[in-house]
């Protein structure tokens, strides 16, 4: 096109202003192209691997997506598969203290390290980092499977959490690199469906392994799947990989920011975990952890704003109202979803008298509807290129579904319960990917990994806070109801259902006499109603934030991120090239054209 334009200009007897502008544009484009080629020769930003799905075969895309989905499945399974095995593990090692830490060690490691994965993926590329994350998870699973004592198992769970965090983050980043902004919603929805299925069947598989085989099979199962994923990604994943030297990459990491955000996350999550379980909320340990965690967050924000050259969480991600609202909607919706996934089994067991297995079955309408809604939303966004309508409809549906739980009757009505669950599941499912796309639409490919890592970090923090706040409300209500329980079932039995004991003593309800059982069930029902009210308020807040999200164009073009240790400087020069060189280029083009 540029050569043809040049011939036209040379053969024209007179030059119009439009011709001058065309020549200027051509000259600018060619100058920028030459500059870019020079930069690529002097700074190894990306490798020679294809990034556009148009250059990839259907087999390559299919194998890559299969591997990414299996990675998500491993992360989701490991979050829940161990839950039914914990009593057997504790009994095997004769370590009561390990009861809490088997789950907490995984979640703490997974949450704290999430923001860092985005940074290292930008420096060394997606492929080596996702392989490292997969290998880390493999090593952690192997250590858990052969652990001779509780301490070794807990170390393995920490390593698993680190690997699972990397796999979860990198799966979404790779999908965003492979597909256009408009298409990626569909593929992100597919992984969301896999995540929901894995989380839902995890407890069932864990229960089968524990009762029929051995609890160690909860970890052995990860090894063959992880090996297949590693090999498939090694041979089929085609994404940019910069030739970043190890030393240069290490220098480019924001070490201060990384230490601050990891420390802040650990202190806050430990404070929440310890509160009213290991230590009272008023204890110096809990207060110091929460206060110093908050201080670390403040120092982290200052570091990212003023000092970090390659920030872990770039504050430019929050530079406009729409993107901030998108992050808020995403975090709050997971806050609600995780809360329901956690407290609905408690409702089934304490109020409906269901066993552990049936309480899991009662949760299926929520999980299945969430999965199907996520798939529908992904297809809708890909076909229409619009996400705002989906966000409005889903958030209204979610708020309605959560609010209806407040009006549940004490009498058993599974039909009504399942309908309300479906409304909640549809509301959450349709709004999983839309906020991610809304946030990405306000940024460039340069910040893809940062957006994904930030979303994952906020989701993990929201998950922890949701369970804690719900538990505090529930326990306070049970404490307030204790005098009534004492009058009905006596002080000794009532103490078993006091605040901090109520969650752990649900199985005692079925051992009570009919009249006493009915009263205790009603007490649990009333306490959980207050929990539903809290989640309704959070859903309403998310609905308000939805109104602040703006519609943006979802491009059908696949954008290539700038990677490497010097990526921020290269990106800044790229953004400033047009504004700095245009006047000179325009003058030269005018002289040449005339």
Protein Blocks (a to p, Z undefined) as FASTA:
>chain_A
ZZmmmmmmmmpmbdcfklmmmmmmmmmmmmmmmmmmmmmmmmcfbccbdfbfklpcfklm
mmmmmmmmmmmmmmmmmmmmmmmmmmmmmmmnopaklmmmmmmmmmmmmmmmmmmmmmmm
mmnojklmmmmmmmmmmmmmmmmmmocbfklmmmmmmmmmmmmmmmmmmmmmmmmmmpcf
klmmmmmmmmmmmmmmmmmmmmmmmmmmmmmmcfklmmmmmmmmmmmmmmmmmmmmccdd
ddbdfklmmmmpcfklmmmmmmmmmmmmmmmmmnoplpcfkbmklmmmmmmmmmmmmmmm
mmmmmmmmbdfbacklmmpfklmmmmmmmmmmmmmmmmmmmmmmmmmmmmnopafklmmm
mmmmmmmmmmmmmmmmmmmmmmnopaklmmmmmmmmmmmmmmmmmmpcfbdcfklmmmmm
mmmmmmmmmmmmmmmmmmmmmmcfklmmmmmmmmmmmmmmmmmmmmmmmmmmmmmmmmmm
mmmmmmmnojklmmmmgmklmmmmmmmmmmpcfklmmmmmmmmmmmmmmmmmmmmmmmmm
mmmmmmmpccddddfbdcdddedjklmmmmmmmmmmmmmmmmmmmmmmmmmmZZ
